Amino acid sequence: MRVGAGAAVLLAALIVAGLPASPAATAGNNTGPNCAGWLGHPIPGSAEWNKADLNNLQCAAEGLRILQESPAVAAAKAANAAAADGSFVGDPFRAPHRWADKRGFYERITYTDHEANTWPAALFAPRDADDGPHPGVLLVCHACFPLPQTTENIGLWYWAAETLAEAGYVVMYATVGGNSVPRTIDATDFFTATPASPTSRGQFNPWYKRLDRNRLAIVGHSGAAGVALNVGNSDRRYDAIVAWDPAASAALTGVTPRIPTMVQVADYSLRQGPVPMAAKPVPAPDSKYTFFDAYRAAGVDVMQIAPRASTHLDWTRFAAANPFGPSIDHGVYGEMVAAYYTVAWLDRYVAPASAAASRTAERRAKAQAKTALRRLTASGTDRFDRSVDRYSIGTGFFDADKAAKGPTNEAGNVPIKLGGIPVRNLLSFLYDSRYFLDGGHRRCNDMRAGCR
């Protein structure tokens, strides 16, 4: 769903209007809309609103355009094929052979559900995994296919698994064959199983020594976000939830908010894509945009993050691998904003060390927890720190000058960074980013506006 010729004409007017140049333009020969500048607090119907709305439309398609046109992406895919990793479908710069044993540990596995069906999965862990045990994350893959496929065939969320592992978490990327709550519980059983306490099928997590089973989070996107909300609140083994843009079918009906939950939401829906907005949308009752209200009413810590100019595919990006089709737009910074807040949320509510943690793991956890609240509550003109920039190794802008100096066009890839960008610049003006923390002692209804 591309923005059409009419929007292109409006873009020209926007540029003439004097908005600053795109950050992409600083990377080699890239040109495009400014997707990290300040859009102000536009009033619906005003010229400022029209400019901001147009910028949002363009930026919601800019991420896909960059990926499709980057010579670095083509070079990385060719290199992966040469390294016998060509079957990986996802960000080519995050192919397993590039990451495993260099930035963390990785292993493909399978687990068996309660109906004796076998499902593929993968484990990720930090480089110091054996100095754990480390907190764990079950990353639910609802759009992965069953055997003979592997998780690598639908590696859409490997960006998150690798990022979380480098941040100090043991991650199980689990195929659950659709939005299956029972199978997600089976995956949890496997993830937490040990030789002394195996699953009902006699299986256990081969990395059980690396995992602290008393510190667990569950994360999912789209339909899997609904699964995460359901299982996380009903299964007392979990301590926190991160739900990335829950699907329209996701609901809190029958779910009692229990544990700290972050809900990330997109500006534009999957089916409709980027469309003009004449004013701030009014969230429908019981929609993903009101989950925050349900948690707040229950007195449970909750946060809603709305990345600017985001679509449902900002959390997957590589649309060619997506079952929804290859022509759906997505933004530029959404993935990194999602990573920043996901890591900060887990560092706050899951990372604090337990009695089982080694001294090394305990020091890491204390350092993470110490800065997590600051990272979560930064707002307005506060700037993103570089806490997740160190994990950013995926496809970004293309710098032709760097490519010319390298052995292949791969050298021209410039991973996307957040450090130094004002928080308000990368949050939506259509939907509010807000938080209710520490039982309501810390509150913010509009992070773009700034809260203290």
C-alpha positions in Angstrom: 0.0 0.0 0.0 2.1 2.8 -1.3 1.5 6.5 -0.9 0.4 7.6 -4.4 1.3 10.4 -6.8 -0.9 12.9 -5.0 1.0 12.4 -1.8 4.2 12.9 -3.7 3.0 16.3 -4.9 2.2 17.2 -1.3 5.6 16.1 -0.3 7.1 18.6 -2.6 5.1 21.3 -0.9 6.2 20.0 2.5 9.9 20.3 1.5 9.3 23.8 0.1 7.6 24.6 3.4 11.0 24.3 5.1 11.0 21.1 7.1 14.6 20.0 7.8 16.3 17.4 5.6 15.9 13.8 6.3 18.5 12.0 8.4 18.7 9.6 5.5 20.0 12.4 3.4 23.1 12.5 5.6 23.9 8.8 4.7 25.4 8.9 1.3 23.0 9.6 -1.5 19.8 8.9 0.3 17.0 11.5 0.0 13.5 11.4 1.5 11.2 12.9 4.1 12.5 14.0 7.5 11.3 11.1 9.7 13.2 12.1 12.9 12.4 15.9 13.0 9.9 17.6 15.3 6.4 17.9 14.0 5.1 20.2 16.8 1.7 20.0 18.3 -0.5 20.5 15.2 -4.1 21.5 15.5 -6.5 19.5 13.3 -7.5 21.5 10.2 -4.5 23.8 10.4 -1.7 24.1 7.8 0.6 22.6 10.4 -1.6 19.6 10.8 -1.7 19.0 7.1 2.1 19.2 6.9 2.5 16.8 9.8 -0.1 14.4 8.3 1.7 14.4 5.0 5.1 13.8 6.6 3.5 10.9 8.5 2.2 9.3 5.3 5.6 9.6 3.6 7.5 8.3 6.6 5.2 5.3 7.0 6.3 4.2 3.6 9.9 5.3 3.7 11.2 2.3 5.6 10.1 -0.1 2.9 11.4 2.2 0.2 14.9 2.2 1.8 14.9 -1.6 2.1 13.8 -2.1 -1.5 16.4 0.3 -2.9 19.4 -0.4 -0.7 22.2 -2.1 -2.7 23.5 -3.3 0.7 20.5 -5.5 1.2 21.0 -7.2 -2.2 24.7 -7.7 -1.3 24.0 -9.1 2.1 21.5 -11.6 0.7 24.0 -12.8 -1.9 26.6 -13.2 0.8 24.2 -15.2 3.0 23.5 -17.6 0.1 27.3 -18.0 -0.4 27.6 -18.9 3.3 24.8 -21.5 3.0 22.4 -19.3 5.0 20.3 -18.2 2.0 17.2 -19.9 3.4 17.0 -17.3 6.1 14.1 -15.0 5.5 14.2 -11.7 7.4 16.7 -8.9 7.8 19.7 -10.3 5.9 22.2 -8.6 8.2 20.7 -10.7 11.0 21.1 -14.1 9.4 22.1 -16.7 12.0 25.6 -17.3 10.7 26.4 -13.6 11.1 25.3 -13.4 14.7 25.8 -16.8 16.3 29.0 -17.3 18.3 30.0 -13.7 17.6 27.5 -11.6 19.4 25.7 -14.4 21.3 24.7 -18.1 21.3 22.2 -19.6 19.0 20.7 -23.1 18.6 17.8 -24.5 16.6 15.7 -26.9 18.5 12.2 -28.5 18.5 9.7 -29.1 21.2 6.6 -31.4 21.4 3.2 -30.1 22.4 0.5 -31.9 24.5 -1.0 -33.4 21.4 2.4 -35.0 20.4 3.0 -32.5 17.6 6.6 -31.3 17.0 7.3 -27.6 16.5 10.5 -25.8 15.5 12.0 -23.2 17.9 15.3 -21.5 18.5 17.3 -20.4 21.5 19.3 -17.2 21.8 21.5 -16.2 24.7 24.1 -13.5 25.6 27.8 -14.1 25.1 28.2 -14.5 28.9 25.4 -17.0 29.0 27.3 -19.4 31.2 27.7 -16.7 33.9 24.0 -16.8 34.4 21.3 -17.8 35.1 19.8 -15.0 33.1 16.2 -13.9 32.9 14.2 -15.4 30.1 11.8 -14.3 27.3 9.4 -16.4 25.4 9.1 -14.8 22.0 5.9 -16.2 20.4 6.1 -16.7 16.6 2.5 -17.1 15.5 3.3 -16.8 11.8 6.1 -19.4 11.7 5.3 -22.6 9.8 5.5 -26.1 11.2 8.1 -28.7 10.1 9.8 -29.3 7.7 10.1 -25.5 7.9 12.3 -24.0 10.5 12.1 -20.7 12.4 14.7 -19.3 10.0 12.2 -19.6 7.1 10.1 -17.0 8.9 12.8 -15.0 10.8 10.7 -11.9 11.0 11.4 -11.4 14.7 15.0 -12.5 14.8 15.8 -8.8 15.2 14.1 -8.9 18.6 15.5 -12.3 19.7 19.1 -11.2 18.9 18.6 -7.8 20.6 17.1 -9.2 23.8 19.9 -11.9 24.0 22.6 -9.3 23.7 20.8 -7.3 26.4 21.2 -10.2 28.8 18.2 -12.4 28.2 17.8 -16.1 27.3 15.2 -16.1 24.5 13.1 -19.0 23.2 11.7 -18.1 19.7 8.8 -20.5 19.6 6.6 -21.6 16.8 3.1 -22.0 18.1 1.3 -22.8 14.9 -1.0 -19.8 14.9 -2.5 -17.9 17.8 -2.7 -21.0 20.0 -2.8 -20.3 23.8 -2.5 -24.0 24.7 0.5 -24.4 22.5 2.1 -21.3 24.0 1.7 -22.8 27.4 3.3 -26.0 26.0 6.3 -23.9 24.8 6.5 -22.3 28.3 6.6 -25.8 29.8 9.5 -26.7 27.6 11.3 -23.4 28.1 11.2 -23.9 31.9 11.7 -27.7 32.0 14.9 -29.3 33.5 16.1 -32.9 33.5 14.8 -33.1 37.0 11.4 -31.7 36.0 10.8 -32.4 32.3 7.6 -31.8 30.3 4.8 -34.3 30.1 6.6 -35.5 26.9 9.8 -36.1 28.8 11.6 -33.1 27.2 13.6 -30.2 28.8 15.3 -27.0 27.7 18.9 -27.9 26.7 19.9 -24.5 28.0 18.2 -24.9 31.4 21.3 -24.0 33.3 21.5 -20.6 31.6 17.9 -19.7 32.4 16.5 -18.2 35.6 13.0 -19.7 35.6 11.9 -17.2 38.3 12.3 -14.2 36.0 10.3 -14.6 32.8 8.6 -12.3 30.2 6.4 -13.1 27.2 6.5 -11.0 24.0 4.5 -11.2 20.8 3.4 -9.3 17.8 -0.1 -9.0 16.1 -2.1 -12.1 17.0 0.8 -13.3 19.1 0.5 -10.1 21.1 -3.0 -11.2 22.0 -1.6 -14.6 23.0 1.0 -12.9 25.2 -1.7 -10.8 26.9 -3.7 -13.9 27.6 -1.0 -16.3 28.6 1.1 -13.7 30.5 -1.8 -12.7 32.7 -3.0 -16.3 33.3 0.3 -18.2 33.7 1.9 -17.1 37.0 5.3 -18.1 35.8 5.4 -14.8 33.9 6.5 -11.4 35.4 6.0 -9.0 32.5 4.4 -8.7 29.0 5.3 -6.8 25.9 2.5 -6.8 23.3 3.5 -5.3 19.9 0.5 -3.9 18.0 -2.1 -6.5 19.0 -4.3 -7.7 16.1 -7.8 -6.5 15.8 -8.9 -9.9 17.1 -7.0 -9.5 20.3 -9.1 -8.5 23.3 -8.9 -8.3 27.0 -12.2 -10.1 27.4 -11.9 -12.6 30.2 -8.3 -11.4 30.9 -7.6 -10.0 34.3 -4.6 -7.6 34.3 -2.1 -9.1 36.6 1.5 -8.2 35.7 3.3 -5.1 34.2 2.4 -4.8 30.6 3.6 -2.6 27.7 1.4 -2.3 24.7 3.0 -0.8 21.5 0.5 0.4 18.9 0.9 1.5 15.2 -0.4 4.7 13.6 -1.9 2.7 10.7 -3.6 -0.6 10.4 -2.4 -3.6 8.5 -5.2 -3.8 6.0 -5.7 -0.1 5.4 -2.1 1.1 5.5 -1.1 4.7 5.6 -4.1 6.9 5.0 -4.7 10.7 5.6 -6.0 11.6 9.0 -8.0 14.8 9.4 -7.7 14.7 13.2 -6.6 12.4 16.0 -8.5 9.2 15.8 -10.9 8.3 18.6 -10.0 4.8 19.8 -12.8 2.3 19.6 -13.9 0.8 23.0 -12.0 -2.5 23.8 -9.5 -1.9 21.1 -5.7 -2.1 21.5 -5.7 1.6 22.0 -7.7 1.2 25.2 -5.9 -1.7 26.8 -3.9 0.9 28.7 -7.1 2.1 30.3 -8.1 -1.3 31.5 -4.7 -1.9 33.1 -4.7 1.5 34.7 -8.2 0.9 36.1 -6.9 -2.3 37.7 -4.0 -0.5 39.2 -1.4 -2.6 37.3 1.7 -0.9 35.8 1.2 -0.3 32.1 2.7 1.7 29.3 1.4 2.5 25.8 4.1 3.4 23.2 3.0 4.7 19.7 6.0 4.9 17.4 5.6 7.8 14.9 4.6 6.9 11.3 4.3 3.2 12.1 2.3 0.5 10.4 1.6 -3.0 11.6 4.8 -4.2 9.8 7.2 -1.9 11.6 7.7 -4.9 14.0 8.6 -7.2 11.0 9.9 -4.9 8.3 10.9 -7.6 5.8 7.5 -7.8 4.1 8.7 -10.2 1.4 8.8 -12.8 4.2 5.4 -11.8 5.7 2.3 -13.9 5.1 0.4 -10.6 4.6 2.2 -9.9 1.4 5.2 -8.0 0.0 3.7 -4.6 -0.7 2.8 -3.3 2.7 4.5 -0.1 3.9 6.4 0.4 7.1 8.3 3.2 8.7 12.0 3.9 9.4 12.5 4.1 13.1 9.7 1.9 14.4 11.8 -1.2 15.0 14.4 0.6 17.0 11.8 2.5 19.0 10.2 -0.9 19.7 13.5 -2.4 20.8 14.4 0.6 23.0 11.2 0.4 25.0 10.9 -3.4 25.0 14.4 -3.7 26.6 13.8 -0.9 29.1 10.5 -2.5 30.2 12.0 -5.9 30.7 15.1 -4.4 32.4 12.7 -2.7 34.9 10.3 -5.6 35.6 12.2 -8.8 34.8 16.0 -8.2 35.0 16.4 -7.5 38.7 18.5 -10.4 40.0 17.2 -13.3 42.0 19.1 -15.3 44.6 20.1 -17.8 41.9 22.0 -15.3 39.9 25.8 -15.2 39.7 27.7 -12.1 40.7 28.2 -11.2 37.1 24.5 -11.6 36.2 23.6 -9.7 39.4 25.8 -6.8 38.5 24.4 -6.6 35.0 20.8 -6.8 36.3 21.3 -4.0 38.8 22.9 -1.8 36.2 20.0 -2.4 33.8 17.3 -1.8 36.4 19.0 1.3 37.6 18.7 3.1 34.3 15.4 1.4 33.1 13.1 3.9 34.8 14.9 6.8 33.3 14.8 5.3 29.8 11.0 4.6 30.2 10.0 8.0 31.5 12.2 10.2 29.3 9.7 12.5 27.5 9.4 15.7 25.5 12.8 17.2 24.7 14.6 14.5 26.6 16.8 12.5 24.2 17.0 8.8 23.6 20.2 7.3 25.0 22.4 4.8 23.2 21.3 1.8 25.3 20.0 -0.2 22.3 22.2 1.4 19.6 24.9 -1.1 20.5 22.6 -3.9 19.3 21.6 -2.2 16.0 23.2 -4.3 13.3 20.3 -4.6 10.9 19.5 -3.0 7.6 19.5 0.8 7.8 20.3 3.7 5.5 22.7 3.3 2.5 25.9 5.3 2.3 27.3 5.1 -1.2 30.6 6.6 -0.1 31.1 3.9 2.5 30.1 1.2 0.0 32.7 2.5 -2.5 35.4 2.0 0.1 34.4 -1.5 1.1 34.8 -4.9 -0.6 31.0 -5.0 -1.5 28.0 -2.8 -1.2 27.4 -4.3 2.2 29.9 -1.8 3.6 27.4 1.0 2.8 24.8 -0.2 5.3 24.4 2.3 8.1 22.3 0.7 10.9 19.6 2.9 12.4 20.4 4.6 15.7 18.3 6.5 18.3 20.9 8.1 20.5 20.6 11.9 20.7 17.2 12.1 19.0 14.5 13.9 21.1 12.0 11.4 22.4 9.0 13.5 21.2 10.3 13.3 17.6 9.8 9.6 17.3 6.4 9.3 19.1 3.1 9.5 17.3 1.0 12.7 17.3 -2.0 10.6 16.3 -2.0 8.3 19.3 -0.7 9.2 22.8 2.3 7.5 24.3 1.6 7.3 28.1 2.5 5.5 31.3 1.1 4.5 34.7 4.0 3.2 36.8 4.7 2.3 40.4 1.0 1.8 41.1 0.2 5.2 39.7 2.8 7.2 41.6 4.4 8.0 38.2 1.9 9.0 35.5 2.1 10.6 32.1 -0.8 11.1 29.6 1.3 12.5 26.7 5.0 11.8 26.5 5.4 14.0 23.4 4.3 17.0 25.5 6.7 16.1 28.3 6.1 14.8 31.8 7.9 15.3 35.1 
